[in-house]
Amino acid sequence: RGAVGAGTATPGAILPIPVNMDVWNAHYRVTAAGTGATAALRLVTVSGTTTTTVGTGTVGTSAINTVAPLLSTAVNITPAFVAAGGRVYCETINDATLAADILFEVVPDPDTALFS
């Protein structure tokens, strides 16, 4: 869980990935409304040397405390794999005032040995 502060394309809500993980979704709660219809949040994974935009969610001028999933409400989402040592973060795009709390849905990859 983390916060994305106001400011365009400024990474926030950074989640370090200590073991191989699957990112299933992220949810946002608006803490400062955007000023335009195109205000959005972007979910990004960094795995090794590869940086990937997993998805974006248009928030627009949603009221403070609006809550919604960032990626999808579908049951059959394909998770994004992130290798140990990587990270997941969220950033605002297209708006300098939008801010939100972010909650990540991540689980250890099924093939990861958590204990040795």
C-alpha positions as MATLAB code, in Angstrom:
seq = 'RGAVGAGTATPGAILPIPVNMDVWNAHYRVTAAGTGATAALRLVTVSGTTTTTVGTGTVGTSAINTVAPLLSTAVNITPAFVAAGGRVYCETINDATLAADILFEVVPDPDTALFS';
ca = [
       0.000    0.000    0.000;
       1.229    3.495   -0.715;
       0.326    6.955   -1.899;
       0.712    8.666   -5.247;
       1.231   12.386   -4.783;
       0.153   15.115   -7.148;
       2.503   15.688  -10.060;
       2.550   14.290  -13.562;
       4.586   11.091  -14.112;
       6.087   11.089  -10.630;
       6.376    7.495   -9.363;
       4.718    6.909   -6.022;
       3.294    4.011   -4.020;
       6.468    2.042   -4.754;
       6.310   -1.621   -3.724;
       9.664   -3.477   -3.635;
       9.384   -7.124   -4.704;
      11.541   -9.358   -2.437;
      10.666  -12.705   -4.108;
       9.181  -13.599   -7.492;
       5.629  -12.240   -7.439;
       2.529  -12.027   -9.599;
       0.765   -8.648   -9.701;
      -2.957   -9.260  -10.038;
      -4.424   -5.786   -9.679;
      -4.224   -2.475   -7.885;
      -6.986   -0.364   -6.399;
      -7.062    3.373   -5.899;
      -8.792    5.779   -3.529;
      -8.779    9.377   -4.721;
      -7.262   11.773   -2.155;
      -7.124   14.855   -4.414;
      -9.358   15.113   -7.478;
      -7.955   15.619  -10.949;
      -8.752   18.756  -12.882;
      -9.599   17.213  -16.242;
     -11.360   14.260  -17.851;
      -8.054   12.668  -18.915;
      -6.520   12.504  -15.422;
      -5.284    8.948  -14.993;
      -3.140    6.565  -12.977;
      -0.587    4.213  -14.540;
       0.583    0.919  -12.990;
       4.179    0.043  -13.858;
       6.315   -3.030  -13.150;
      10.104   -3.180  -13.197;
      11.472   -6.704  -13.516;
      15.206   -6.980  -14.127;
      15.982   -4.385  -16.792;
      12.457   -4.387  -18.241;
       9.984   -1.631  -17.353;
       6.392   -2.343  -18.406;
       3.162   -0.375  -18.157;
       0.724   -3.004  -16.915;
      -2.300   -0.773  -17.264;
      -3.837    2.641  -16.847;
      -7.059    3.777  -15.279;
      -8.828    7.005  -16.132;
      -9.860    8.744  -12.927;
     -10.883   12.092  -14.395;
     -12.406   14.464  -11.883;
     -13.653   11.700   -9.563;
     -14.559   12.917   -6.103;
     -12.290   12.440   -3.112;
     -12.715    8.945   -1.609;
     -13.813    7.390   -4.916;
     -12.557    3.792   -4.875;
     -12.079    1.501   -7.876;
      -9.775   -1.165   -9.307;
      -7.037    0.256  -11.492;
      -6.759   -2.632  -13.925;
      -9.972   -4.617  -14.134;
     -12.960   -6.072  -12.359;
     -12.730   -9.233  -14.489;
     -12.328  -12.567  -12.754;
      -9.901  -13.951  -15.336;
      -7.086  -11.379  -15.194;
      -3.663  -12.565  -16.334;
      -1.161  -11.519  -13.664;
       2.024   -9.609  -14.442;
       5.145  -11.470  -13.272;
       7.823   -9.463  -11.443;
      11.161  -11.077  -10.580;
      12.722  -10.824   -7.130;
      14.514   -7.497   -6.759;
      12.017   -5.715   -9.001;
       9.344   -3.242   -8.033;
       5.818   -2.115   -8.800;
       4.742    1.490   -8.712;
       1.940    3.795   -9.699;
       2.134    7.292  -11.149;
      -0.253   10.022  -12.205;
      -0.506   11.014  -15.853;
      -2.181   13.897  -17.659;
      -2.890   15.850  -14.474;
      -0.776   17.707  -11.905;
      -3.315   17.668   -9.042;
      -4.625   14.074   -9.002;
      -3.440   12.095   -5.962;
      -4.502    8.701   -4.621;
      -3.854    5.915   -2.152;
      -2.945    2.672   -3.893;
      -3.469   -0.893   -2.675;
      -1.614   -3.606   -4.603;
      -2.795   -7.192   -5.097;
       0.346   -9.317   -5.293;
       1.039  -12.947   -4.428;
       4.239  -14.983   -4.488;
       4.706  -16.770   -7.790;
       3.610  -20.427   -7.332;
       7.065  -21.684   -8.340;
       8.868  -19.528   -5.751;
      10.451  -21.238   -2.761;
       9.713  -18.944    0.170;
      11.722  -20.952    2.686;
      14.862  -22.968    2.228;
];
